[in-house]
Amino acid sequence: MLDPIANELERYMTLVSERQTLVASNIANADTPGYKTRDIDFQAEFQNALGSFGPMVKEVSGLTLKNDGNNVDLDREARLLADNALHFSVASNLLHSEVKRIRMAIEGGGQSS
């Protein structure tokens, strides 16, 4: 582990990856009768720092139920995919910057002799 910042970024990226998997599953099941949309309470889970068991997945309430019992809203899921990709990109860039900062510190601040 690099340092506390890198550790938190790693946890954040893990959470974002888990959410991406759930959103993809929701989209894949958009036509599955009786399927209920699932998600992660992103803010609460990040504040809990994932714990040792990973995020708590829950059924999403308040969505319109179709005649077949399915409640997947493709517009919502597409928005979540885009939002999640942005979160992952930001975390990845921050982690890259942190690794670069540590590498420069190890190499003497990037100063040449």
N, C-alpha and C positions, 0 to 999 in steps of 0.2 A: 504494500500500500504506500502510495506516494506521500500523502499528508491528509489532514482532515478535509480540506477543500476537495481534493480529488476523490476521497471516499464518499462525500456527499454527492458529488457529481455522478459517480458510479451508481449510487443508489437511485438517484433521479433518473438516469438513463435506463436503468432496469425497470423502473416503474413505467416510464414512457413506452418501453418495448412491450411490457405486459399489456398495457392499454391498447397498443396497436394490434396485438393479437386478438383481443376481445372485439375491437371494432371490426376487424376483418371477418371474424366469426359471425358477428351480427349481419354484416353484408352478405356473407355466403348463405345465411339462413333467412334472407329476406322473403323467400317464397315458401318456407317450411311452415306448414300449418301448426299452430299452437306454440311456435317458438317465441320466447320472450327475450327482449333486448337486455343484455347484461353490460355492466360498466363498472368502473372503479371510482370511488370517491377520491378523486385525484389529490385534492388539497389535504384532506384528512390523512390519507396514506403517506403522502410526502412528509407531513408533520410527524407522523409516527415512525418515519425513517425505515419503513418496510418491515421492521421486526425480523424474526427468523423464519417466518412462514410465508412471506410474500403478501401481496395485497389481497384485501377482502373483496371478492367479486360479488356484486349484488344485482338483482333484477331492477331495471329502470322502471320507475312508476310514472304515471301521468302521460303516457304516450297513447295515441289513439289505437284502439284495438280493432283489427280488421275482422271480417266475417269468419275467417278461418282461425281466429285466436292469435294470430301473429301481430306483433306491435312494432316491428322494425321500420323506422323512418329513414329511408335512404338519404334524404337531404341532411338529416342530423348526423348520420354516420359519415357522410362525405366531409361535412364540416369538422367533425372530430378527427378524421384522418389528416386533414390539412393542419389543424391545430396541433395535433400530436407530432407531425413531421417538423413543425416549427420548434416545438419544445425540444425535440431530440437534436435538431441542428444547433440550437443555442447551447445546449449542454455539451455537445460534442466539441464545439468551438471553444468553450470555456475550458474543457478538459485538455484540449490540444494546447491552449495557451499556458495552462498550468504545467504541463509536461515540458514545454519549451522553456518556461521560467526556471524549472528545476534543473534542466539540462544546462542552461547557461550558468547557473550557480555552480554546478559541478565542474564545468569547464573553465571556471575562473571569470565568470561574468561576460564571456564572449570577447574578452580583450586579447589582442594578439601581441606577441612579444616583440 
